[in-house]
Amino acid sequence: MANTGKRAAAVKTRRGGPAAGVLVVAVVVLLVVAVMAANFFHMFDSSGSSQEPEGDTVAADVSDADSDSSAAAVTEEPEATVTDLGIIVCLDPGHGGNDPGCNDNDRLEKDDTLALALAVREDMEAAGITVVMTREDDTYVSLDDRCYIANQADADYFISIHRNYASGIANGVEVWKSTNASDASVYLADAVSAGLEAVGVSRNRGVHTGSQSSEYEDYQVLRETSMPGVLIEMGFIENDDDNWYLDTYLEEYAQALTQAVLDTYEASQEGFETGSADSSAE
């Protein structure tokens, strides 16, 4: 009987052991699930809280960008448009290419005339004047072609730019017109001479008729062009003072030539009733 009781107790113990183990496992599983759930909700809250500031920052950046764009749109001014005055000027930089003109050491007439002509073109176009160039770079253009370009363009005015040279001591600027100069040519020559002097020159040598060869013989570019025109000698290339004036007042000379054309055009609309522009011809 004693043995039978021991077996029954042993059986009872073995049956009760597995049930306790299951309970322990269930408790552990519940704890794990609870921990995982807690972590999940914590991650969700953290993720949500970290994303909200990012969303606010992006919105703020977009808002700032829109604000900047709106401010730029309000403050940005439209580009000014240039009014076409209906005036055509043919600018003729003397010499070019294999024809250097006069020179003094490394200084060449063809370079100085082109530099001034380009400055004049820029200023004239800014004023609403259409400009035609007989050359725009260091190329050779014959005198015949220069006249053809001006006439073909049906220019209103012709301005030929040169530098002077003398074997002796000489200085100053001078302006040339043709022997049969029209009222417009006379007015333009006087206006150019006065305008250059107003900017500053070493000496104003005044307005001359014809050419250096003869007062009865015109320069070809004035003789064979069909519009009012002048030829300008922008100082003597071997004279340091004249070179200094040209280098220093290049832009101002360009403005003076532009104004001379505008004044001549205005006077022509009035039939030159105001008379010729003041000139300090010597």
BELPELIN-V243601 format. One line per field, one symbol per residue. ss: DSSP state (h for helix, s for strand, l for the rest). phi: phi as a letter, one per 30 degrees, with the letter a starting at -180 (. if undefined). psi: psi as a letter, one per 40 degrees, with the letter a starting at -180 (. if undefined). A space follows every 50 residues. Layout:
ss->???
phi->???
psi->???
This chain:
ss->lhhhhhhhhhhhhhhhhhhhhhhhhhhhhhhhhhhhhhhhhhhhhhhhhh hhhhhhhhhhhhhhhhhhhhhhhhhllllllllllllssssssllsllsl llssllsshhhhhhhhhhhhhhhhhhlllsssslllllllllhhhhhhhh hhllllssssssssllllllllssssslllllhhhhhhhhhhhhhhhhhl lllssssssllllllllllhhhhllllssssssssslllhhhhhhhhhlh hhhhhhhhhhhhhhhhhhhlllllllllllll
phi->.ddddddddddddddddddddddddddddddddddddddddddddddddd ddddddddddddddddddddddddddcdddccdddicccccbddikidcd idabhcccedddddedddddeddddddjcdcccdacbdbdbddddddddd dddhddbbbccbccabdccaajcbbcbddcededdddddddddddddddk bdacdicbciaddadccddedcdcccbeabcccdicdccdddddddddce dddddddddddddddddddcihddidddbcdc
psi->dddddddddddddddddddddddddddddddddddddddddddddddddd dddddddddddddddddddddddddhiihhihhheehhhhhghiaibege aiihbehiddddddddddddddddddeehhhhhdieagihhidddddddd ddefidihhhhiiiiidahiiiiihiiidfhidddddddddddddddddh idhheahiibiddieehiideddeieihiihhhgihdehdddddddddfd dddddddddddddddddddeffdeaiihifi.
